[in-house]
Amino acid sequence: MIDFNEKKGFICDMDGVIYHGNRLLPGAKEFVDWLQREEKEYLFLTNNSGMTQKELQQKLLRMGLDVPEEHFYTSALATAEFLKAQAPGCSVYALGEAGLLNALYDAGLTMNDVNPDYVVIGEGKSYSLDTLTKAVNLVRKGAKLIGANSDVSGPIENGIAPACRALIAPIEMATGKHAYFCGKPNPLMMRTGLRLLGCHSEEAVIIGDRMDTDIVAGTESGVATVLVLSGISDENTPSQYAYQPTVILPGVGDIVK
């Protein structure tokens, strides 16, 4: 078990943990109220690359949760930070929404659909056969392939939607090149999360609905893990993996019971 009152920092996923689509999940408000009331350090660490910090803040506000912008960190920001560190001022051909594009611009990167240094793929409505074909041929010409995250799917209100890993797979298959993924469970994103919280690994806990991103990220970083069954996983999911969460709960509301 985990003594949540003793933990200093909380890293929490969003899709399938706090909400499904535009529907707040049971217990989410009580959980966020508890974090704020107890003055815990907390960060919503999400593989959603499409939304900016401001958009995530406003989405939660529409659901009745008032969370300041600085409490969000996305795979788009992790991707931009990685590229800025690897090749400052590099150029990219990017497929994604405002969250990814804004993060890349803010990191000083430029857009280039002729001979970019990198092809960067996130989730987005701009994805089509034409843009996919463009990405394939740019990678064939030498651009390095980057994925914002390795999620194959994500929960939505009426089922699941294909996510970044599924969208980038055709490019990998057509080119024979393997993408590098910057979001969870990449240790770089977890280390950034802990740094933003000002916590050591033993002082923190990570909460998520996916064994292959949230739980493995925490396990490999020495952080206590909570698998919630309000998203992509059910009670049988952990048996498919060699590693196990520290605690399994129905939802985040059970943390404060």
Accessible surface in RSA format (square Angstrom, percent):
REM  Atomic radii and reference values for relative SASA: ProtOr
REM  Chains: A
REM  Algorithm: Lee & Richards
REM  Probe-radius: 1.40
REM  Slices: 20
REM RES _ NUM      All-atoms   Total-Side   Main-Chain    Non-polar    All polar
REM                ABS   REL    ABS   REL    ABS   REL    ABS   REL    ABS   REL
RES MET A   1   192.87  99.9 130.39  86.3  62.49 148.8 104.14  88.5  88.74 117.6
RES ILE A   2    16.48   9.4   3.66   2.7  12.82  30.9   7.72   5.6   8.76  23.8
RES ASP A   3    82.06  57.5  66.47  66.2  15.59  36.9  36.30  85.4  45.75  45.6
RES PHE A   4    22.18  11.1  19.61  12.1   2.56   6.7  19.61  11.9   2.56   7.3
RES ASN A   5   103.84  71.6  88.32  85.3  15.52  37.4  22.41  53.9  81.43  78.7
RES GLU A   6   136.89  78.6 108.90  82.4  27.98  66.6  34.32  66.4 102.57  83.7
RES LYS A   7    35.19  17.2  34.59  21.2   0.60   1.4  14.33  12.9  20.86  22.2
RES LYS A   8    90.22  44.0  83.31  51.1   6.90  16.4  55.60  50.0  34.62  36.9
RES GLY A   9     0.00   0.0   0.00   N/A   0.00   0.0   0.00   0.0   0.00   0.0
RES PHE A  10     0.10   0.0   0.10   0.1   0.00   0.0   0.10   0.1   0.00   0.0
RES ILE A  11     0.59   0.3   0.59   0.4   0.00   0.0   0.59   0.4   0.00   0.0
RES CYS A  12     1.92   1.5   1.92   2.1   0.00   0.0   1.92   4.9   0.00   0.0
RES ASP A  13    10.91   7.6  10.08  10.0   0.84   2.0   0.00   0.0  10.91  10.9
RES MET A  14     0.00   0.0   0.00   0.0   0.00   0.0   0.00   0.0   0.00   0.0
RES ASP A  15    36.61  25.6  35.59  35.4   1.02   2.4  13.15  31.0  23.46  23.4
RES GLY A  16     0.09   0.1   0.00   N/A   0.09   0.1   0.00   0.0   0.09   0.2
RES VAL A  17     0.73   0.5   0.00   0.0   0.73   1.8   0.00   0.0   0.73   2.0
RES ILE A  18     0.00   0.0   0.00   0.0   0.00   0.0   0.00   0.0   0.00   0.0
RES TYR A  19     0.08   0.0   0.06   0.0   0.02   0.0   0.00   0.0   0.08   0.1
RES HIS A  20    23.50  12.8  22.94  15.9   0.56   1.4  12.58  13.0  10.91  12.7
RES GLY A  21    18.19  22.4   0.00   N/A  18.19  22.4  17.24  47.3   0.95   2.1
RES ASN A  22   107.92  74.4  87.56  84.6  20.36  49.0  26.28  63.2  81.64  78.9
RES ARG A  23   116.26  48.8 112.09  57.1   4.17   9.9  60.62  82.9  55.64  33.7
RES LEU A  24    48.20  26.8  30.44  21.8  17.76  44.6  30.44  21.4  17.76  47.8
RES LEU A  25    11.13   6.2   8.30   5.9   2.82   7.1   8.43   5.9   2.69   7.3
RES PRO A  26   109.98  80.2  89.71  81.8  20.27  73.7 102.17  84.4   7.81  48.5
RES GLY A  27    20.98  25.9   0.00   N/A  20.98  25.9  10.89  29.9  10.09  22.6
RES ALA A  28     0.08   0.1   0.00   0.0   0.08   0.2   0.00   0.0   0.08   0.2
RES LYS A  29    93.22  45.5  92.52  56.8   0.69   1.6  62.90  56.6  30.32  32.3
RES GLU A  30    99.28  57.0  94.21  71.3   5.06  12.1  48.72  94.2  50.56  41.3
RES PHE A  31     0.00   0.0   0.00   0.0   0.00   0.0   0.00   0.0   0.00   0.0
RES VAL A  32     1.54   1.0   1.54   1.4   0.00   0.0   1.54   1.3   0.00   0.0
RES ASP A  33    52.30  36.6  48.50  48.3   3.80   9.0  16.67  39.2  35.63  35.5
RES TRP A  34    17.57   7.0  17.57   8.5   0.00   0.0   7.83   4.2   9.73  15.8
RES LEU A  35     0.38   0.2   0.37   0.3   0.01   0.0   0.37   0.3   0.01   0.0
RES GLN A  36    71.04  39.7  52.86  38.6  18.19  43.3  30.59  65.1  40.45  30.7
RES ARG A  37   156.18  65.6 126.48  64.5  29.71  70.7  76.42 104.4  79.76  48.3
RES GLU A  38    84.36  48.4  62.79  47.5  21.58  51.4   6.63  12.8  77.74  63.5
RES GLU A  39   155.41  89.2 126.85  96.0  28.57  68.0  47.78  92.4 107.64  87.9
RES LYS A  40    30.71  15.0  20.40  12.5  10.31  24.5   8.92   8.0  21.79  23.2
RES GLU A  41    75.36  43.3  74.73  56.5   0.63   1.5   6.36  12.3  69.00  56.3
RES TYR A  42    13.58   6.3  10.15   5.8   3.43   8.9   8.24   6.2   5.35   6.6
RES LEU A  43     4.36   2.4   3.67   2.6   0.69   1.7   4.08   2.9   0.28   0.7
RES PHE A  44     0.53   0.3   0.53   0.3   0.00   0.0   0.53   0.3   0.00   0.0
RES LEU A  45     0.13   0.1   0.13   0.1   0.00   0.0   0.13   0.1   0.00   0.0
RES THR A  46     0.80   0.6   0.80   0.8   0.00   0.0   0.00   0.0   0.80   1.2
RES ASN A  47     7.61   5.2   5.64   5.5   1.97   4.7   5.62  13.5   2.00   1.9
RES ASN A  48    37.03  25.5  28.34  27.4   8.69  20.9   9.15  22.0  27.88  27.0
RES SER A  49     0.03   0.0   0.03   0.0   0.00   0.0   0.00   0.0   0.03   0.0
RES GLY A  50    11.29  13.9   0.00   N/A  11.29  13.9   7.61  20.9   3.68   8.2
RES MET A  51    41.88  21.7  41.34  27.4   0.54   1.3  33.05  28.1   8.83  11.7
RES THR A  52    27.80  19.8  22.76  23.1   5.05  12.0  25.17  33.8   2.64   4.0
RES GLN A  53    57.89  32.4  54.51  39.8   3.39   8.1   4.49   9.6  53.40  40.5
RES LYS A  54    99.45  48.5  98.51  60.4   0.94   2.2  57.91  52.1  41.54  44.2
RES GLU A  55    64.40  37.0  62.81  47.5   1.59   3.8  27.35  52.9  37.05  30.2
RES LEU A  56     0.08   0.0   0.08   0.1   0.00   0.0   0.08   0.1   0.00   0.0
RES GLN A  57    21.25  11.9  21.25  15.5   0.00   0.0   2.43   5.2  18.82  14.3
RES GLN A  58    73.79  41.3  73.25  53.5   0.54   1.3  14.02  29.8  59.77  45.3
RES LYS A  59    21.52  10.5  21.27  13.1   0.25   0.6   2.72   2.5  18.80  20.0
RES LEU A  60     0.00   0.0   0.00   0.0   0.00   0.0   0.00   0.0   0.00   0.0
RES LEU A  61    90.32  50.3  79.80  57.1  10.52  26.4  79.80  56.0  10.52  28.3
RES ARG A  62   172.21  72.3 131.42  67.0  40.79  97.1  78.38 107.1  93.83  56.9
RES MET A  63    31.91  16.5   9.12   6.0  22.79  54.3  19.02  16.2  12.89  17.1
RES GLY A  64    45.34  55.9   0.00   N/A  45.34  55.9  31.44  86.3  13.91  31.1
RES LEU A  65     1.91   1.1   1.15   0.8   0.76   1.9   1.91   1.3   0.00   0.0
RES ASP A  66    96.49  67.6  87.27  86.9   9.22  21.8  27.60  65.0  68.89  68.7
RES VAL A  67     0.00   0.0   0.00   0.0   0.00   0.0   0.00   0.0   0.00   0.0
RES PRO A  68    55.81  40.7  48.44  44.2   7.38  26.8  55.81  46.1   0.00   0.0
RES GLU A  69    69.01  39.6  66.25  50.1   2.76   6.6  19.16  37.1  49.85  40.7
RES GLU A  70   125.03  71.8 102.35  77.4  22.68  54.0  59.68 115.4  65.36  53.4
RES HIS A  71    36.55  20.0  36.43  25.3   0.11   0.3  20.23  20.8  16.32  19.0
RES PHE A  72     1.64   0.8   0.00   0.0   1.64   4.3   0.00   0.0   1.64   4.7
RES TYR A  73    15.25   7.1  15.25   8.7   0.00   0.0  14.17  10.6   1.08   1.3
RES THR A  74     2.03   1.4   2.03   2.1   0.00   0.0   0.52   0.7   1.51   2.3
RES SER A  75     0.00   0.0   0.00   0.0   0.00   0.0   0.00   0.0   0.00   0.0
RES ALA A  76     0.21   0.2   0.21   0.3   0.00   0.0   0.21   0.3   0.00   0.0
RES LEU A  77    47.05  26.2  44.38  31.7   2.67   6.7  44.52  31.3   2.53   6.8
RES ALA A  78     9.22   8.5   4.57   7.1   4.64  10.6   5.85   8.2   3.36   8.9
RES THR A  79     0.00   0.0   0.00   0.0   0.00   0.0   0.00   0.0   0.00   0.0
RES ALA A  80     3.64   3.3   3.64   5.6   0.00   0.0   3.64   5.1   0.00   0.0
RES GLU A  81    77.22  44.3  72.37  54.7   4.85  11.5  39.16  75.7  38.06  31.1
RES PHE A  82    34.24  17.1  28.03  17.4   6.21  16.2  33.99  20.6   0.25   0.7
RES LEU A  83     0.00   0.0   0.00   0.0   0.00   0.0   0.00   0.0   0.00   0.0
RES LYS A  84   110.13  53.7 108.31  66.5   1.83   4.3  57.36  51.6  52.77  56.2
RES ALA A  85    81.86  75.3  45.96  70.9  35.90  81.7  56.94  80.2  24.92  66.0
RES GLN A  86   111.72  62.5  80.75  59.0  30.98  73.8   4.27   9.1 107.45  81.5
RES ALA A  87    28.94  26.6  24.14  37.3   4.80  10.9  28.94  40.8   0.00   0.0
RES PRO A  88   107.59  78.4  83.16  75.8  24.43  88.8  83.64  69.1  23.95 148.9
RES GLY A  89    52.29  64.5   0.00   N/A  52.29  64.5  24.57  67.4  27.72  62.1
RES CYS A  90     8.98   6.8   2.42   2.7   6.56  15.4   8.98  22.8   0.00   0.0
RES SER A  91    15.42  13.0  14.96  20.0   0.46   1.1  10.64  22.6   4.78   6.7
RES VAL A  92     0.01   0.0   0.00   0.0   0.01   0.0   0.00   0.0   0.01   0.0
RES TYR A  93    27.97  13.1  26.78  15.2   1.19   3.1  21.77  16.4   6.20   7.6
RES ALA A  94    17.65  16.2   0.00   0.0  17.65  40.1   0.00   0.0  17.65  46.8
RES LEU A  95     7.70   4.3   7.14   5.1   0.56   1.4   7.70   5.4   0.00   0.0
RES GLY A  96     7.79   9.6   0.00   N/A   7.79   9.6   0.04   0.1   7.76  17.4
RES GLU A  97    58.22  33.4  55.35  41.9   2.87   6.8  20.91  40.4  37.32  30.5
RES ALA A  98    41.88  38.5  33.83  52.2   8.05  18.3  37.84  53.3   4.04  10.7
RES GLY A  99     3.70   4.6   0.00   N/A   3.70   4.6   0.52   1.4   3.19   7.1
RES LEU A 100     0.01   0.0   0.01   0.0   0.00   0.0   0.01   0.0   0.00   0.0
RES LEU A 101    55.03  30.6  55.03  39.4   0.00   0.0  55.03  38.6   0.00   0.0
RES ASN A 102    68.73  47.4  67.27  65.0   1.47   3.5  12.34  29.7  56.39  54.5
RES ALA A 103     4.61   4.2   0.57   0.9   4.03   9.2   2.71   3.8   1.90   5.0
RES LEU A 104     0.00   0.0   0.00   0.0   0.00   0.0   0.00   0.0   0.00   0.0
RES TYR A 105   123.08  57.5 108.63  61.8  14.45  37.6  78.55  59.0  44.53  54.9
RES ASP A 106   125.22  87.7  89.92  89.5  35.29  83.5  32.57  76.6  92.65  92.4
RES ALA A 107    12.68  11.7   4.89   7.5   7.80  17.7   8.57  12.1   4.11  10.9
RES GLY A 108    46.87  57.8   0.00   N/A  46.87  57.8  35.78  98.2  11.10  24.9
RES LEU A 109     3.76   2.1   0.00   0.0   3.76   9.4   0.00   0.0   3.76  10.1
RES THR A 110    75.22  53.5  74.24  75.3   0.98   2.3  65.99  88.6   9.24  14.0
RES MET A 111    67.74  35.1  40.12  26.6  27.62  65.8  35.71  30.4  32.03  42.4
RES ASN A 112    35.65  24.6  26.36  25.5   9.29  22.4  14.71  35.4  20.94  20.2
RES ASP A 113    73.97  51.8  69.16  68.8   4.80  11.4  11.00  25.9  62.97  62.8
RES VAL A 114   107.41  70.7  99.31  89.9   8.10  19.5 102.84  89.4   4.57  12.4
RES ASN A 115   113.89  78.5  95.82  92.6  18.07  43.5  34.33  82.6  79.56  76.9
RES PRO A 116     9.38   6.8   1.05   1.0   8.33  30.3   1.05   0.9   8.33  51.8
RES ASP A 117    66.41  46.5  59.21  58.9   7.19  17.0  14.73  34.7  51.68  51.5
RES TYR A 118    19.08   8.9  19.08  10.9   0.00   0.0   5.59   4.2  13.49  16.6
RES VAL A 119     0.00   0.0   0.00   0.0   0.00   0.0   0.00   0.0   0.00   0.0
RES VAL A 120     0.00   0.0   0.00   0.0   0.00   0.0   0.00   0.0   0.00   0.0
RES ILE A 121     0.00   0.0   0.00   0.0   0.00   0.0   0.00   0.0   0.00   0.0
RES GLY A 122     1.04   1.3   0.00   N/A   1.04   1.3   0.00   0.0   1.04   2.3
RES GLU A 123    39.40  22.6  39.35  29.8   0.05   0.1  34.07  65.9   5.32   4.3
RES GLY A 124    20.95  25.8   0.00   N/A  20.95  25.8   7.89  21.6  13.06  29.3
RES LYS A 125   193.89  94.6 161.15  98.9  32.74  78.0 123.62 111.3  70.27  74.9
RES SER A 126    56.66  47.9  39.41  52.6  17.25  39.7  49.57 105.6   7.08   9.9
RES TYR A 127    55.09  25.7  37.15  21.1  17.94  46.7  34.68  26.1  20.41  25.2
RES SER A 128    50.95  43.1  41.40  55.3   9.55  22.0  45.37  96.6   5.58   7.8
RES LEU A 129   136.93  76.3 126.46  90.5  10.47  26.3 128.39  90.2   8.55  23.0
RES ASP A 130   116.43  81.6 107.32 106.8   9.10  21.5  29.84  70.2  86.59  86.4
RES THR A 131    31.07  22.1  29.99  30.4   1.09   2.6  31.07  41.7   0.00   0.0
RES LEU A 132    26.65  14.8  26.65  19.1   0.00   0.0  26.65  18.7   0.00   0.0
RES THR A 133    66.00  46.9  63.30  64.2   2.70   6.4  53.17  71.4  12.83  19.4
RES LYS A 134    80.98  39.5  75.22  46.2   5.75  13.7  41.64  37.5  39.34  41.9
RES ALA A 135     0.00   0.0   0.00   0.0   0.00   0.0   0.00   0.0   0.00   0.0
RES VAL A 136    20.62  13.6  20.62  18.7   0.00   0.0  20.62  17.9   0.00   0.0
RES ASN A 137    53.73  37.1  53.64  51.8   0.08   0.2  17.05  41.0  36.67  35.4
RES LEU A 138     7.60   4.2   6.32   4.5   1.28   3.2   6.34   4.5   1.26   3.4
RES VAL A 139     2.29   1.5   0.99   0.9   1.30   3.1   0.99   0.9   1.30   3.5
RES ARG A 140   162.99  68.4 128.62  65.6  34.37  81.8  23.93  32.7 139.06  84.3
RES LYS A 141   163.41  79.7 122.74  75.3  40.66  96.8  83.18  74.9  80.23  85.5
RES GLY A 142    54.25  66.9   0.00   N/A  54.25  66.9  35.12  96.4  19.13  42.8
RES ALA A 143     9.22   8.5   0.60   0.9   8.61  19.6   1.56   2.2   7.66  20.3
RES LYS A 144   127.86  62.4 122.14  74.9   5.71  13.6  85.44  76.9  42.42  45.2
RES LEU A 145     9.49   5.3   0.59   0.4   8.90  22.4   0.59   0.4   8.90  24.0
RES ILE A 146     5.74   3.3   5.74   4.3   0.00   0.0   5.74   4.1   0.00   0.0
RES GLY A 147     0.00   0.0   0.00   N/A   0.00   0.0   0.00   0.0   0.00   0.0
RES ALA A 148     0.00   0.0   0.00   0.0   0.00   0.0   0.00   0.0   0.00   0.0
RES ASN A 149     0.19   0.1   0.19   0.2   0.00   0.0   0.00   0.0   0.19   0.2
RES SER A 150    29.31  24.8  21.47  28.7   7.84  18.1  15.38  32.8  13.93  19.5
RES ASP A 151    18.87  13.2  18.49  18.4   0.38   0.9   1.12   2.6  17.76  17.7
RES VAL A 152    81.25  53.5  80.55  72.9   0.70   1.7  80.55  70.0   0.70   1.9
RES SER A 153    15.95  13.5  15.87  21.2   0.08   0.2   5.38  11.5  10.57  14.8
RES GLY A 154    19.55  24.1   0.00   N/A  19.55  24.1  19.52  53.6   0.03   0.1
RES PRO A 155    15.54  11.3   9.01   8.2   6.52  23.7   9.01   7.4   6.52  40.6
RES ILE A 156    70.28  40.0  65.10  48.5   5.18  12.5  65.10  46.9   5.18  14.1
RES GLU A 157   104.99  60.3  74.94  56.7  30.05  71.5  23.90  46.2  81.08  66.2
RES ASN A 158   136.61  94.2  98.56  95.2  38.05  91.6  45.37 109.2  91.24  88.2
RES GLY A 159    39.97  49.3   0.00   N/A  39.97  49.3  31.82  87.3   8.15  18.3
RES ILE A 160   109.64  62.4  89.32  66.5  20.32  49.0  89.32  64.3  20.32  55.1
RES ALA A 161    33.85  31.1  32.36  49.9   1.49   3.4  33.34  47.0   0.51   1.3
RES PRO A 162    90.49  66.0  76.37  69.6  14.12  51.3  79.34  65.5  11.15  69.3
RES ALA A 163     8.84   8.1   8.51  13.1   0.33   0.7   8.84  12.4   0.00   0.0
RES CYS A 164     0.00   0.0   0.00   0.0   0.00   0.0   0.00   0.0   0.00   0.0
RES ARG A 165    73.59  30.9  73.29  37.4   0.30   0.7  11.30  15.4  62.29  37.8
RES ALA A 166    35.20  32.4  19.09  29.5  16.10  36.6  25.05  35.3  10.14  26.9
RES LEU A 167    25.75  14.3  25.32  18.1   0.44   1.1  25.75  18.1   0.00   0.0
RES ILE A 168     0.00   0.0   0.00   0.0   0.00   0.0   0.00   0.0   0.00   0.0
RES ALA A 169    29.34  27.0  29.14  45.0   0.20   0.5  29.34  41.3   0.00   0.0
RES PRO A 170    49.32  35.9  43.70  39.8   5.62  20.4  46.67  38.5   2.65  16.5
RES ILE A 171     0.00   0.0   0.00   0.0   0.00   0.0   0.00   0.0   0.00   0.0
RES GLU A 172    17.79  10.2  14.04  10.6   3.75   8.9   8.19  15.8   9.60   7.8
RES MET A 173   163.26  84.5 129.00  85.4  34.26  81.6 112.62  95.8  50.64  67.1
RES ALA A 174    65.34  60.1  27.79  42.9  37.55  85.4  39.20  55.2  26.14  69.2
RES THR A 175    24.57  17.5   0.32   0.3  24.25  57.8   3.90   5.2  20.67  31.2
RES GLY A 176    60.19  74.2   0.00   N/A  60.19  74.2  36.14  99.2  24.05  53.9
RES LYS A 177   112.81  55.0 110.75  68.0   2.06   4.9  54.82  49.3  57.99  61.8
RES HIS A 178   162.30  88.7 137.48  95.6  24.83  63.5  99.40 102.4  62.91  73.2
RES ALA A 179    15.49  14.2   0.00   0.0  15.49  35.2   0.19   0.3  15.29  40.5
RES TYR A 180    93.21  43.5  90.33  51.4   2.88   7.5  78.22  58.8  14.99  18.5
RES PHE A 181    36.47  18.2  28.63  17.7   7.84  20.4  28.63  17.4   7.84  22.4
RES CYS A 182     2.91   2.2   1.53   1.7   1.38   3.2   1.74   4.4   1.17   1.3
RES GLY A 183     0.92   1.1   0.00   N/A   0.92   1.1   0.00   0.0   0.92   2.1
RES LYS A 184     2.92   1.4   2.91   1.8   0.00   0.0   1.19   1.1   1.73   1.8
RES PRO A 185    36.34  26.5  33.38  30.4   2.97  10.8  33.39  27.6   2.96  18.4
RES ASN A 186    15.84  10.9   8.60   8.3   7.24  17.4   9.43  22.7   6.41   6.2
RES PRO A 187    63.58  46.3  62.57  57.0   1.01   3.7  63.58  52.5   0.00   0.0
RES LEU A 188    74.68  41.6  72.75  52.0   1.93   4.8  73.23  51.4   1.45   3.9
RES MET A 189     1.09   0.6   0.00   0.0   1.09   2.6   1.03   0.9   0.06   0.1
RES MET A 190     0.30   0.2   0.30   0.2   0.00   0.0   0.30   0.3   0.00   0.0
RES ARG A 191   141.80  59.5 136.46  69.6   5.33  12.7  65.61  89.7  76.18  46.2
RES THR A 192    13.89   9.9  12.53  12.7   1.36   3.2   1.96   2.6  11.93  18.0
RES GLY A 193     0.00   0.0   0.00   N/A   0.00   0.0   0.00   0.0   0.00   0.0
RES LEU A 194    20.40  11.4  20.20  14.5   0.20   0.5  20.23  14.2   0.18   0.5
RES ARG A 195   148.21  62.2 125.72  64.1  22.49  53.6  76.46 104.5  71.76  43.5
RES LEU A 196    90.80  50.6  57.67  41.3  33.14  83.3  60.92  42.8  29.88  80.4
RES LEU A 197    10.53   5.9   4.17   3.0   6.36  16.0   4.94   3.5   5.59  15.1
RES GLY A 198    49.33  60.8   0.00   N/A  49.33  60.8  36.11  99.1  13.22  29.6
RES CYS A 199    13.33  10.1   0.00   0.0  13.33  31.3   2.07   5.2  11.26  12.1
RES HIS A 200   123.99  67.8 120.20  83.5   3.79   9.7  71.60  73.8  52.39  61.0
RES SER A 201    32.18  27.2  28.27  37.7   3.90   9.0   6.33  13.5  25.85  36.2
RES GLU A 202   117.68  67.6 103.21  78.1  14.48  34.5  62.98 121.8  54.70  44.7
RES GLU A 203    55.72  32.0  51.36  38.9   4.36  10.4  20.66  40.0  35.06  28.6
RES ALA A 204     0.00   0.0   0.00   0.0   0.00   0.0   0.00   0.0   0.00   0.0
RES VAL A 205     0.00   0.0   0.00   0.0   0.00   0.0   0.00   0.0   0.00   0.0
RES ILE A 206     0.76   0.4   0.76   0.6   0.00   0.0   0.76   0.5   0.00   0.0
RES ILE A 207     0.00   0.0   0.00   0.0   0.00   0.0   0.00   0.0   0.00   0.0
RES GLY A 208     0.00   0.0   0.00   N/A   0.00   0.0   0.00   0.0   0.00   0.0
RES ASP A 209     1.17   0.8   1.17   1.2   0.00   0.0   0.00   0.0   1.17   1.2
RES ARG A 210    20.58   8.6  20.19  10.3   0.39   0.9   7.55  10.3  13.03   7.9
RES MET A 211     2.48   1.3   0.29   0.2   2.19   5.2   0.29   0.2   2.19   2.9
RES ASP A 212    55.21  38.7  47.68  47.5   7.53  17.8  22.17  52.2  33.04  33.0
RES THR A 213     2.75   2.0   2.75   2.8   0.00   0.0   1.27   1.7   1.48   2.2
RES ASP A 214     0.37   0.3   0.37   0.4   0.00   0.0   0.00   0.0   0.37   0.4
RES ILE A 215     0.02   0.0   0.02   0.0   0.00   0.0   0.02   0.0   0.00   0.0
RES VAL A 216    18.26  12.0  18.26  16.5   0.00   0.0  18.26  15.9   0.00   0.0
RES ALA A 217     1.28   1.2   0.00   0.0   1.28   2.9   1.08   1.5   0.20   0.5
RES GLY A 218     0.00   0.0   0.00   N/A   0.00   0.0   0.00   0.0   0.00   0.0
RES THR A 219    62.06  44.1  41.04  41.6  21.02  50.1  44.59  59.9  17.47  26.4
RES GLU A 220   120.84  69.4  81.58  61.7  39.26  93.5  38.76  75.0  82.09  67.0
RES SER A 221    31.06  26.2  10.18  13.6  20.88  48.1  15.99  34.1  15.07  21.1
RES GLY A 222    53.38  65.8   0.00   N/A  53.38  65.8  35.92  98.6  17.47  39.1
RES VAL A 223     6.28   4.1   0.00   0.0   6.28  15.1   1.10   1.0   5.18  14.0
RES ALA A 224    21.20  19.5  10.81  16.7  10.38  23.6  16.80  23.7   4.40  11.6
RES THR A 225     2.55   1.8   2.55   2.6   0.00   0.0   1.21   1.6   1.34   2.0
RES VAL A 226     0.00   0.0   0.00   0.0   0.00   0.0   0.00   0.0   0.00   0.0
RES LEU A 227     0.00   0.0   0.00   0.0   0.00   0.0   0.00   0.0   0.00   0.0
RES VAL A 228     0.00   0.0   0.00   0.0   0.00   0.0   0.00   0.0   0.00   0.0
RES LEU A 229    51.12  28.5  29.08  20.8  22.04  55.4  29.08  20.4  22.04  59.3
RES SER A 230    25.83  21.8  11.13  14.9  14.70  33.9  21.84  46.5   3.99   5.6
RES GLY A 231    23.61  29.1   0.00   N/A  23.61  29.1   0.00   0.0  23.61  52.9
RES ILE A 232    61.85  35.2  31.86  23.7  29.99  72.3  35.26  25.4  26.59  72.1
RES SER A 233     5.41   4.6   0.63   0.8   4.78  11.0   0.90   1.9   4.51   6.3
RES ASP A 234    71.06  49.8  69.06  68.7   2.00   4.7  25.63  60.3  45.43  45.3
RES GLU A 235   123.40  70.8 104.70  79.2  18.70  44.5  47.07  91.1  76.33  62.3
RES ASN A 236    93.15  64.2  90.89  87.8   2.26   5.4  22.53  54.2  70.62  68.3
RES THR A 237    22.23  15.8  22.23  22.5   0.00   0.0  14.69  19.7   7.54  11.4
RES PRO A 238     5.36   3.9   5.36   4.9   0.00   0.0   5.36   4.4   0.00   0.0
RES SER A 239    96.52  81.6  58.63  78.2  37.89  87.3  52.59 112.0  43.93  61.5
RES GLN A 240   136.50  76.3  97.91  71.6  38.59  91.9  43.39  92.4  93.11  70.6
RES TYR A 241    69.45  32.4  54.86  31.2  14.59  38.0  32.62  24.5  36.83  45.4
RES ALA A 242   113.65 104.5  66.43 102.5  47.23 107.4  78.03 109.9  35.62  94.4
RES TYR A 243    54.39  25.4  46.71  26.6   7.69  20.0  49.75  37.4   4.65   5.7
RES GLN A 244    94.55  52.9  75.24  55.0  19.31  46.0  52.59 111.9  41.96  31.8
RES PRO A 245    14.81  10.8   0.95   0.9  13.86  50.4   0.95   0.8  13.86  86.1
RES THR A 246    70.55  50.2  40.96  41.5  29.59  70.5  36.04  48.4  34.51  52.2
RES VAL A 247    11.22   7.4   5.86   5.3   5.36  12.9  11.22   9.7   0.00   0.0
RES ILE A 248    76.27  43.4  52.95  39.4  23.32  56.2  52.95  38.1  23.32  63.3
RES LEU A 249    26.35  14.7  25.82  18.5   0.54   1.3  26.35  18.5   0.00   0.0
RES PRO A 250    88.02  64.2  79.80  72.7   8.22  29.9  81.31  67.1   6.71  41.7
RES GLY A 251     8.75  10.8   0.00   N/A   8.75  10.8   8.67  23.8   0.08   0.2
RES VAL A 252     0.89   0.6   0.39   0.4   0.50   1.2   0.39   0.3   0.50   1.3
RES GLY A 253     9.20  11.3   0.00   N/A   9.20  11.3   7.16  19.6   2.04   4.6
RES ASP A 254    37.48  26.3  25.74  25.6  11.75  27.8   3.64   8.6  33.84  33.7
RES ILE A 255    10.26   5.8   0.00   0.0  10.26  24.7   0.07   0.1  10.19  27.6
RES VAL A 256    44.99  29.6  14.23  12.9  30.76  74.1  18.80  16.3  26.20  71.1
RES LYS A 257   197.19  96.2 127.15  78.0  70.04 166.8 117.96 106.2  79.23  84.4
END  Absolute sums over single chains surface
CHAIN  1 A    11407.4       8871.8       2535.6       6197.2       5210.2
END  Absolute sums over all chains
TOTAL         11407.4       8871.8       2535.6       6197.2       5210.2
